[in-house]
Amino acid sequence: MVLTPSTMLPLGTKAPEFSLPNVDGRQVSLSDFPNAKAYLVVFMCNHCPYVIHVAPELAKLAEEYQKKGVAVVGINSNDVSSHPADSPEKMVHEVEERGYTFPYLFDDTQEVAKAYHAACTPDFYVFDKDMKLAYRGQLDSSRPDSGVPLTGQDLRAALDTVLAGKSVTADQKPSIGCNIKWKAGGEPDYF
């Protein structure tokens, strides 16, 4: 397991558009949520111990903020030939097991991960209603086996600030997790 931090994409970056298959087979795009008050894009997977650690809080937070008008999507960009536990078929089971209420999308070409400069799982991006990047950082300070409780405090604070129409402080702690499993020879230049 290679521990990798977020690339910290520049704040204000416009959310790259995408159209990816959901676990239910339908295509999902950010444009499917035209009235969203904010957007949360999470690069994640099934097998990463860091994602497994945050999964209960992520499920709870997503459901809570979807009710407040936040569009939430999870994206799995891992190479399933080297990591079959992240296959689309197993993603269906992951949604059921975790109780995710948001679309969980599969980025087979890894082009969406590259467009976002995603580096790790989990990697969190909050965009305002105009789809401008307001936050890219950690869920909270909890890590597997750290003894620090999961609260989602950093991500919740960012979402609350964006929903209030204010700017999130630029002092943001990067998310940390396993590196995205790139297809051999397809690693991005920022990796």
HELIX and SHEET records of a PDB file:
HELIX    1   1 LEU A   30  ASP A   32  5                                   3    
HELIX    2   2 PRO A   49  GLN A   66  1                                  18    
HELIX    3   3 PRO A   84  ASP A   86  5                                   3    
HELIX    4   4 PRO A   88  ARG A   98  1                                  11    
HELIX    5   5 GLU A  111  TYR A  116  1                                   6    
HELIX    6   6 GLN A  153  LEU A  163  1                                  11    
SHEET    1   A 3 LEU A   3  PRO A   5  0                                        
SHEET    2   A 3 ILE A 176  ASN A 179 -1                                        
SHEET    3   A 3 CYS A 120  THR A 121 -1                                        
SHEET    1   B 2 SER A  19  PRO A  21  0                                        
SHEET    2   B 2 GLN A  27  SER A  29 -1                                        
SHEET    1   C 5 TYR A 104  PHE A 106  0                                        
SHEET    2   C 5 VAL A  70  ASN A  76  1                                        
SHEET    3   C 5 ALA A  38  PHE A  43  1                                        
SHEET    4   C 5 ASP A 123  ASP A 128 -1                                        
SHEET    5   C 5 LEU A 133  GLY A 137 -1                                        
END                                                                             
